[in-house]
Amino acid sequence: MAILARSLVLTAAVAGLLRGSPALAWNDRGHMIVAALAYDRLDPAVRDRVDSLLRLNPQHASWVRGVARSRASEVAFLRASTWPDFIKRPAAGYTDDGNRPSGPQASQNIGYADRLQHRYWHYIDLPFSTDGTPLEDPVAPNAETQIEAFRAALRAPGTSDDVRSYDLTWLLHLVGDVHQPLHATSRFSAAFPHGDQGGNKVKVTCSPSCQRDLHAFWDDVLGRSTSPMAAILAARKLATPRAPSTDLTTDAWIRESLALAQSTVYAAPVGDGAGPYLLTAAYRAAARAAATKQVQLAGARLAGVLNEALR
């Protein structure tokens, strides 16, 4: 397997920021591992269709620059999975329309003519509380509504290729997003009566030199490499997930992530307040094991979604 050119190395994603900034769900490495797992499971005809659609993305030329032709389509697929985070960067030329949907443009599906960042598409804040704090329903559109909308558009015979390409790129990302448990929930407590923004308001520390928020810790738990080849190699070392790719119900994925947040993400030593909480070695090991399972599931399910929609 040829070594990818140095030009494949992406600018490192900045994690650990609030949702008012370009927060991520999984960093680039996590999303690319999901994509690599999915790409290997696509039907041959679906893979050809996906490769063709992704060539319409305005960043496609930069994704494959310096990449051997034999690897270009796979690398483009991986890089496409990070595009919805890329457009949140100021240099990308997209408009920051805020973190809460407002007006009919919030749910528009018009292809690459859409120059909004749509940050609120990246998550759904299913609420829970352990101390009786009143809950607030998640707003829409959100990750769940958009996954369903994009799946339907990919299946519809009248959808233009421009819209299909745009929707495909978002799907590659959002299926990964909802398997990051902190993109599926917000915890309500006396300390956070309006929710903790998916752990963004909870501070943690791993050592004196590691101080960040809980959300950023989970984004980076699988590592911070931005190399597509490293993601491909990591994906091929992972075992096949137990859950079949035929489990294609978006709501079920999100409920699984909520349950994982309750059982593992907010487990001790993470408390009910703002922290900072010192994450133990046992907590970090449990987090890595859970995240590994989640990207395995996300990869299998993403392949199932695309095979079903584009077959």
FENNOR-V538317 format. One record per helix or strand of 2 or more residues. SS is the DSSP state (@ for helix, = for strand). FROM is the first residue (numbers start at 0). TO is the last residue. Records with the same first field share a line. If there is no record, write none. Layout:
BEGIN
SS=FROM-TO + FROM-TO
END
This chain:
BEGIN
@=5-7 + 27-38 + 43-53 + 59-63 + 68-79 + 82-85 + 89-91 + 103-106 + 110-112 + 118-121 + 142-154 + 160-176 + 180-182 + 213-218 + 227-236 + 249-264 + 280-309
==125-128 + 184-187 + 202-206 + 209-212 + 276-277
END
